[in-house]
């Protein structure tokens, strides 16, 4: 499936698709869009200069990897938020398995590992735009072509363990 087809599908489902070359954080872009437009969007960036993970941890975000945030009308209860994180993590795993990647594991609630090396993270946040309207925002970073040296976890990137071309 090509990129233009994906954008068409996104728009047909009443989402605004926003691509930026560089941003401090796709999560910030989504919040700004929601505040201005009050409708769902997906923001994809080639790099983030101030990406964040859980507990405010920095997320290394150079060009060559995937960084996106997507908003959902917040119709979910807290238990369902956790299920949304699981759904996204499993979707990433299933996609990579189509490219012969094996041994992908999860560290709940938000980390994805290959052979005990982290390559992806997911963050969920509720964002209130008014007293009666809030959105769930899911942010995701996937190391495709590079990874940071991380003191908390060993890290890796998808091209190191999976046969894909960019």
C-alpha positions as MATLAB code, in Angstrom:
seq = 'XXXXXXXXXXXXXXXXXXXXXXXXXXXXXXXXXXXXXXXXXXXXXXXXXXXXXXXXXXXXXXXXXXXXXXXXXXXXXXXXXXXXXXXXXXXXXXXXXXXXXXXXXXXXXXXXXXXXXXXXXXXXXXXXXXXXXXXXXXXXXXXXXXXXXXXXXXXXXXXXXXXXXX';
ca = [
       0.000    0.000    0.000;
       1.443    3.387   -0.926;
       1.575    6.554    1.166;
      -1.071    8.430   -0.883;
      -3.522    5.542   -0.473;
      -2.980    5.621    3.299;
      -3.641    9.380    3.380;
      -6.854    8.871    1.384;
      -8.098    6.176    3.790;
      -7.312    8.426    6.754;
      -9.229   11.366    5.294;
     -12.178    9.166    4.277;
     -12.487    8.283    7.981;
     -12.755   11.981    8.893;
      -9.246   12.373   10.237;
      -6.938   15.187    9.289;
      -3.513   13.904    8.224;
      -0.602   16.195    9.035;
       2.986   15.444    8.008;
       5.847   17.611    9.268;
       9.562   17.255    8.648;
      10.516   18.227   12.188;
       8.643   19.067   15.382;
       9.369   19.215   19.082;
       6.727   16.494   19.604;
       3.880   15.021   17.541;
       1.839   14.948   20.759;
       2.155   18.751   20.994;
       1.076   19.085   17.343;
      -2.030   16.974   17.967;
      -2.965   19.009   21.059;
      -2.587   22.279   19.143;
      -4.731   20.930   16.285;
      -7.423   19.680   18.674;
      -7.502   23.036   20.451;
      -7.929   24.870   17.122;
     -10.107   22.439   15.133;
     -11.750   20.147   17.719;
     -11.573   17.115   15.398;
      -9.404   14.015   15.134;
      -6.025   14.009   13.454;
      -2.879   12.017   12.855;
       0.494   13.752   12.963;
       3.534   12.047   11.437;
       6.989   13.587   11.728;
      10.354   12.713   10.208;
      12.029   13.727   13.468;
      11.167   15.076   16.914;
      13.446   17.481   18.757;
      11.822   17.012   22.179;
       9.954   13.690   22.056;
       8.759   12.348   25.397;
       7.928    8.943   26.787;
       6.276    7.918   30.026;
       7.113    9.934   33.116;
       8.570   12.664   30.887;
      11.546   10.563   29.762;
      13.185   11.798   26.555;
      12.592    9.766   23.394;
      15.547    9.847   20.967;
      13.953   10.951   17.696;
      16.328   11.456   14.737;
      15.360   11.174   11.072;
      14.942    7.655    9.730;
      12.521    6.379   12.355;
       8.730    6.631   12.726;
       7.074    9.118   15.094;
       3.335    9.677   15.136;
       0.460   10.680   17.360;
      -3.215   10.024   16.721;
      -6.286   11.344   18.515;
      -9.524    9.525   19.289;
     -12.767   10.914   20.655;
     -12.458    9.981   24.297;
     -15.286    7.513   24.648;
     -13.139    4.981   26.497;
     -12.985    4.259   30.202;
      -9.608    3.900   31.922;
      -9.540    0.102   31.495;
     -10.137    0.513   27.752;
      -7.204    2.945   27.469;
      -4.953    0.063   28.458;
      -6.602   -2.118   25.795;
      -5.901    0.554   23.163;
      -2.197    0.428   24.059;
      -2.273   -3.366   23.733;
      -4.025   -3.127   20.353;
      -1.347   -0.804   18.973;
       1.514   -2.909   20.345;
       0.040   -6.110   18.912;
      -0.522   -4.373   15.541;
       3.164   -3.394   15.414;
       4.190   -6.952   16.298;
       1.880   -8.521   13.687;
       3.115   -6.133   10.997;
       6.769   -6.942   11.693;
       6.022  -10.672   11.787;
       4.909  -10.359    8.149;
       8.550   -9.408    7.476;
       9.811  -12.496    9.313;
      10.561  -10.773   12.637;
      10.317  -13.191   15.562;
      10.829  -12.877   19.322;
       8.986   -9.568   19.712;
       7.871   -9.119   23.312;
       6.039   -6.479   25.314;
       6.881   -4.826   28.604;
       3.617   -3.346   29.773;
       2.307   -0.851   29.630;
       4.180    0.690   26.734;
       7.476   -0.832   25.568;
       8.133   -3.204   22.667;
      11.296   -5.303   22.572;
      13.145   -7.595   20.180;
      15.366  -10.098   21.999;
      15.304   -7.964   25.169;
      16.249   -4.772   23.292;
      13.743   -1.923   23.148;
      12.800   -0.601   19.708;
       9.408    1.038   20.232;
       7.392    2.930   22.803;
       3.736    3.908   23.108;
       2.304    6.687   25.258;
      -1.376    7.460   25.940;
      -2.720   10.709   27.270;
      -6.168   12.189   27.778;
      -6.509   15.760   26.528;
      -9.481   17.907   27.527;
     -10.440   20.646   25.028;
     -13.565   21.794   26.899;
     -15.718   20.808   29.867;
     -17.684   18.351   27.752;
     -15.105   17.229   25.167;
     -11.877   15.302   25.580;
      -9.687   13.168   23.353;
      -7.380   10.225   23.867;
      -4.005   10.830   22.203;
      -1.722    7.909   21.401;
       1.902    8.671   20.614;
       4.257    6.087   19.173;
       7.909    5.979   18.256;
       9.469    3.097   16.341;
      13.227    2.835   15.798;
      13.562    1.879   12.128;
      17.082    2.936   11.071;
      18.789    3.921   14.334;
      18.493    3.712   18.092;
      19.824    5.545   21.112;
      22.289    4.278   23.617;
      19.970    3.984   26.606;
      21.067    3.448   30.199;
      17.749    1.871   31.238;
      17.372   -0.627   28.369;
      19.439   -2.159   25.625;
      18.061   -0.783   22.356;
      17.853   -1.861   18.750;
      16.178   -0.837   15.501;
      13.914   -2.655   13.070;
      16.319   -2.844   10.100;
      18.769   -4.713   12.302;
      16.393   -7.641   12.894;
      13.819   -7.416   10.110;
      14.061   -7.569    6.323;
      12.453   -4.313    5.249;
      13.387   -1.575    2.835;
      12.571    2.084    3.345;
];
